Amino acid sequence: RAPLKLLCDNMKYQILSRAFYGWLAYCRHLSTVRTHLSALVHHSIVSPDVPCSASSGLTVDIWQRYLEDSTSYEDQELLRLIYYGGIQHELRKAVWPFLLGHYQFGMTEAERKEADQQTRSCYEHTMAEWLGCEAIVRQREKESHAAALAKCSSGASLDSHIQRMMHRDSTISNESSQSCSSGRQNHARLQSDSSSSTQVFESVDEVEQEGDAQLEDGKPSKVPNGTVPNGTCSPDSGHPSSQNFSITSGFSERSFSNEDSTLETNKSSGSSQGKAGGSDVSAPQDSDSAQLEEKLQGQDSLEGEFPTSGSVDFVPGAESSTRAHESVALTVVESWADSEAEKQSLVESEGALSEEPEMESLYPQLDALPVADLTNTEASAVSSTGVTYSPELLDMYTVNLHRIEKDVQRCDRNYWYFTPSNLEKLRNIMCSYIWQHIEIGYVQGMCDLLAPLLVILDDEALAFSCFTELMKRMNQNFPHGGAMDTHFANMRSLIQILDSELFELMHQNGDYTHFYFCYRWFLLDFKRELVYDDVFAVWETIWAAAHVSSAHYVLFIALALVEMYRDIILENNMDFTDIIKFFNEMAERHNTKQILKLARDLVYKVQTLIENK
């Protein structure tokens, strides 16, 4: 019996010791949490009923008495009324500047006017600075766009012209080579060769009417190396004589030696047989052969004006056309496969090309294009007011300007206030703020914070000043600040102490106690979760709570949102995806009055917990 009794006593002591140490650990944890949470609320509890009921909020009568005599109400009393009852809508334009710090409670009317004048002067000066910078940015973008447009248009016209020349010359060259090969195979079929060569010349005539007219009149003069009078050496110039160039396009005389010798042996026989065969053709072909002889005679008369040695060899008849057009085709292919410097030379010779009538449609003059003068250098970074902007500042402002314009255009488009003129005000205020805080820059969501201020105040300078004061707190919630992680940690501590059952559910179902679903709530002060009238009520309560109960009142509103739907979350055993989907569907459908009341109760609960009452 003694060993059994000793065993039972040991088990009793172990159970009691474990219970005691568990309780001690829990107390230490609560002490740590209390110490941690004590910074979230004010230790002094402000009653809603002392000295009078604050359920009606700040009314017009109370505000008028305060403006007439600032000693009739203390600042803390006005803030208590706003915290528990809100502000009448018609008073918001007058009271919000006090809550945001634009005015100080107790300022006289003259002091308020002086503050307004200073704010307006600062706003106008800031606007003038960023408008000058914007003008330079717009000019830079215009010149960049014009340069790209000119480059694309000139490149497209050159490429299309070269492709047309290649297609045309390859077609003519194929037809001519077919007629020449048939002439060399059988002398007995010279009539058909003559008629086919006539067809070839007719096809050439269709594309070279202007060139043939100049040849018949004998206008081209004798120029060394076969260059044309306009000084262009390119085979793409469109001039008929330029089709006989081979040296200037990069070909050596040796490359054409075999072809030239073959064409020379057939020159006299081809031309004489072609003329002699004209008498054997039928009556309908007599007129065609007569026209052919006139053309051949015109070309023979010009034969002595060009050098007959080297690669510049003018051959009459179909063989002349064949050699000429094959040379053009090869030259165009060579120039197409050449480097980019060859294409650049074509652009530089544009002035000479414009003298040719048929080239004017293909190469419009650059000064005729609707673009800015490309000979000027980059836009000067000096505004009309004489302020100089660094390239880094211009680049930073350009990026932010594009972000602002994109967000302003889609900011609350369904709300009645945001007409085009008011959207312009929104843009001006945002650009002015970003200009003063260019190192931070614009982040998506800032327009959402500015929009309700502009709706209530409806004044650019005043809204700019109030928005600047608001952003002193809200800036820390954006990615460049570190307040968001602190909000998540505080939410975890609050719900662990105030609702341990819901905390355990969140921990079990995928552990979403990181509270990432609250990100948008904290970033925009619940602006996307509520309709505009409710946003006004929530924001002014947050601003008043900083002086009455808690500077972190947004945490208690977020916790109130979760607690309001606590039963639904527990019954449906929601995980992280479910709770995100649920609150997205519930956006702008919440009971704001009930949420604010629950948030005030949660603040009071934490205050009493810290005081250990």
Secondary structure, 3 states (H helix, E strand, C coil): CHHHHHHHHHHHHHHHHHHHHHHHHHHHHHHHHHHHHCCCCCCCCCCCCCCCCCCCCECHHHHHHHHHCCCCCCHHHHHHHHHHHCECHHHHHHHHHHHHCCCCCCCCHHHHHHHHHHHHHHHHHHHHHHHHHHHHHHHHHHHHHHHHHHHHHHHHHHHHHHHHHHHHHHHHHHHHHHHHHHHHHCHHHHHHHHHHHHHHHHHHHHHCHHHHHHHHHCCCCCCHHHCCCCCCCCCCCCCHHHHHCCCCCCCCHHHHHHHHHHHHHCHHHHHHHHHHHHHHCCHHHHHHHHHHHHHHHHHHHCHHHCCCCCCCCCCCHHHHHHHHHHHHHHHHHHHHHCCHHHHHHHHHCHHHHCCCHHHCCCCCCHHHCCCCCCCCCCCCCECCCCCECCHHHHHHHHHHHHHHHHHHHCCCCCCCCCCHHHHHHHHHHHHHHHHHCCCCCCCCCHHHHHHHHHHHHCCHHHHHHHHHHHHHHHHHHCCCCCHHHHHHHHHHHHHHHHCHHHHHHHHHCCCCCCCHHHHHHHHHCCCCCCCHHHHHHHHHHHHHHHHHCCCCHHHHHHHHHHHHCHHHHHHCCCCHHHHHHHHHHCCCCCCHHHHHHHHHHHHHHHHHHHHCC
